[in-house]
Amino acid sequence: MRTARRRFRTIDFGDNVDMGEVEVTAHPAGHIPGATMFEVNGAETSLFTGDLHTLTTDLVWGAKPVPCDNLFIESTYAGRQHPERLKSEHAFLRKIEQVVNRGGLALVPSFAVGRTQDVILTLAKARHEVWLDGMGKKVNTIYVENPEYIRSVKALRKAMHRVSVVRGPRDSEQAVAGEVIVTTSGMLDGGPVLRYLEKIREDPRSAILLTGYQVEGTNGRRLVDEGVIDLYGVTVDIKCEWQKFDFSAHAGHDDLVRFIEACDPQRVILMHGENRQILADALEGRDVLLPKEGEWHTL
């Protein structure tokens, strides 16, 4: 591992790196802090977006188009739109208000990287007692130490100061008696969230507020599809309320189309999506490739 790390070279957004016959430039992808698009300039210009979000949020600035000949772009939400972000935030805060007013606990499972910070920035707009547990605590520290990747490190620090951090069993007990807990894991498959789920799963006043995509086979997906989860090897019913909110960090269908048109590529290579053909059909007049595993394409 030490040998591998010695061979790494760190770069920042806007840096140009010579690699033989091509030059590589890094651009922010807007997905989470540090997410990067790579512009590769040689005989032609190719842009590799990776996970992409064009919407500016409280946490990060949205990705900006880069003119290119070949655009390799994700298509996770091809054919699907996201609700307006402010509407999602308002609905999320209204639900928490309802839960708190009826004497319940709002449990917010969140991905440690990006989503936890996004959620606590949203919660900072209200006046609830919020506790933070899980890996997101460490990620917060890393982000504050690297402010160039954050839209406003001042706003993140302010939000963090309004959150109580769980540092041991006594804090965990206090958190359960509080109003809101933000914790990993975002798909309910492990981490502190299971301990809190065990406490509230039969309390109709409390609620589980999902903030991220729930992959098939995860506890989160079982909750959505069946109303049950696997709790330490035992399938249990969830009798408290649950609801899902769209805090997605991926561009929706129309955002993808607008980004592609603004980049104005000759060729578009659609990656990472189950409905790529729907997006391809929306890109009239462009050469669109839908590569499959094992296929070779010459650009």
Residue pairs with C-beta under 8 A, 6 or more apart in sequence:
9 17
11 17
11 26
12 26
12 148
13 26
13 27
13 28
13 36
13 148
14 25
14 26
14 27
15 25
15 26
16 23
16 24
16 25
17 23
17 24
17 25
17 26
21 42
22 40
22 41
22 42
23 40
23 41
23 42
24 38
24 39
24 40
24 41
25 38
25 39
25 41
26 36
26 37
26 38
26 39
27 36
27 37
27 38
27 39
27 63
27 64
27 66
28 35
28 36
28 37
28 60
28 61
28 63
28 64
28 149
29 35
29 36
29 37
29 49
29 50
29 51
29 52
29 53
29 63
30 52
30 53
30 54
30 55
30 56
30 60
30 61
30 62
30 63
30 249
31 50
31 51
31 52
31 53
31 60
31 63
31 114
31 249
31 250
32 51
32 59
32 60
32 113
32 114
32 249
33 59
33 60
33 114
33 117
33 143
33 146
33 149
33 150
34 146
34 149
35 50
35 51
35 53
35 60
36 50
37 47
37 48
37 49
37 50
37 52
37 63
37 66
38 47
38 48
38 50
39 45
39 46
39 47
39 66
39 68
40 46
40 47
40 48
44 69
44 70
44 299
45 67
45 68
45 69
45 70
46 68
46 69
46 70
46 71
46 72
46 299
47 66
47 68
47 70
47 71
47 72
47 73
47 263
47 265
48 72
49 63
49 71
49 72
49 73
49 74
50 74
51 74
51 76
51 249
51 250
51 272
52 63
52 73
52 74
52 250
52 251
52 256
52 259
53 60
53 62
53 63
53 248
53 249
53 250
53 251
53 255
54 62
54 63
54 251
54 255
54 258
54 259
55 62
55 85
55 251
55 255
56 62
56 151
57 85
57 118
57 151
58 118
58 121
58 122
58 151
58 152
58 155
59 114
59 117
59 118
59 121
59 150
59 151
59 156
60 114
60 149
60 150
60 151
61 151
63 251
63 259
65 259
65 262
65 263
66 263
67 263
67 264
68 263
68 264
68 265
69 265
69 266
69 267
70 265
70 266
70 267
70 269
70 299
71 260
71 263
71 265
71 267
71 268
71 269
72 269
72 271
73 256
73 259
73 260
73 268
73 269
73 270
73 271
74 250
74 251
74 271
74 272
74 273
75 256
75 270
75 271
75 272
75 273
75 275
75 276
75 279
76 250
76 272
76 273
77 248
77 250
77 251
77 252
77 253
77 256
77 273
78 253
78 256
78 270
78 273
78 274
78 275
78 276
78 278
78 279
79 253
79 275
79 278
79 279
80 252
80 253
80 275
81 252
81 253
81 254
82 88
82 246
82 248
82 252
83 246
88 245
88 246
88 247
89 122
89 125
91 245
92 122
92 209
92 211
92 245
92 247
93 122
93 123
93 125
93 126
95 106
95 207
95 209
95 243
95 245
96 106
96 123
96 126
96 128
96 179
96 180
96 209
97 126
99 105
99 106
99 205
99 206
99 207
99 241
100 106
100 128
100 179
100 180
102 205
103 205
104 200
104 203
104 204
104 205
104 206
104 207
104 240
104 241
105 176
105 178
105 179
105 180
105 181
105 196
105 199
105 200
105 203
105 205
105 206
105 207
106 128
106 179
106 180
106 181
106 206
106 207
106 209
107 181
107 183
107 193
107 196
107 197
107 200
107 206
107 207
107 208
107 209
108 119
108 180
108 181
108 182
108 183
108 209
108 211
109 183
109 184
109 185
109 186
109 187
109 188
109 193
109 208
109 209
109 210
109 211
109 212
109 220
110 116
110 118
110 119
110 134
110 136
110 182
110 183
110 184
110 186
110 211
110 212
111 184
111 185
111 186
111 212
112 134
112 135
112 136
112 138
112 139
112 184
112 185
112 186
113 136
113 139
114 249
115 186
115 211
115 212
115 247
115 249
116 132
116 134
116 136
116 139
116 140
116 182
116 184
117 136
117 139
117 140
117 143
117 156
117 159
118 211
118 247
118 249
119 182
119 211
119 247
120 130
120 132
120 159
120 160
120 162
120 163
120 182
121 155
121 156
121 159
123 130
123 159
123 162
123 163
123 180
123 182
124 155
124 158
124 159
124 162
128 179
128 180
129 164
129 178
129 179
129 180
130 162
130 163
130 164
130 178
130 179
130 180
130 181
130 182
131 163
131 164
131 165
131 166
131 171
131 174
131 175
131 178
131 180
131 181
131 182
132 140
132 163
132 164
132 165
132 166
132 181
132 182
132 183
133 165
133 166
133 172
133 175
133 181
133 182
133 183
133 184
133 192
133 196
134 183
134 184
134 185
134 191
134 192
134 193
135 184
135 191
136 182
136 183
136 184
137 165
140 156
140 160
143 149
143 150
143 153
143 156
144 150
144 153
144 156
144 157
144 160
147 153
150 156
163 182
164 171
164 174
164 175
164 178
165 171
166 172
166 175
166 183
166 192
172 192
172 195
175 181
175 196
176 196
176 199
176 200
181 196
183 191
183 192
183 193
183 196
184 191
184 192
184 193
185 191
185 193
186 210
186 211
186 212
186 220
187 212
187 214
187 215
187 218
187 219
187 220
187 221
188 194
188 197
188 208
188 218
188 219
188 220
188 223
188 229
189 218
189 219
189 220
194 231
194 232
197 208
197 229
197 231
197 238
198 231
200 206
200 208
200 240
201 229
201 231
201 236
201 237
201 238
201 239
201 240
202 239
202 240
203 239
203 240
204 239
204 240
204 241
205 240
206 240
206 241
207 240
207 241
207 242
207 243
208 223
208 238
208 240
208 241
208 242
208 243
209 242
209 243
209 244
209 245
210 220
210 223
210 224
210 242
210 243
210 244
210 245
211 244
211 245
211 247
212 220
212 247
212 248
213 248
214 220
214 221
214 223
214 224
214 244
215 221
219 229
219 230
222 228
222 229
222 230
223 229
223 238
223 242
224 242
224 244
227 237
227 238
228 235
228 236
228 237
228 238
229 235
229 236
229 238
230 236
251 259
253 278
253 279
253 282
256 279
257 279
257 282
257 283
260 268
260 283
260 286
265 286
266 286
266 287
267 286
267 287
267 288
267 289
267 299
268 280
268 283
268 286
268 287
268 288
268 289
269 288
269 289
269 291
269 297
270 276
270 279
270 280
270 288
270 289
270 290
271 291
273 279
276 290
277 290
280 288
280 290
289 297
291 297
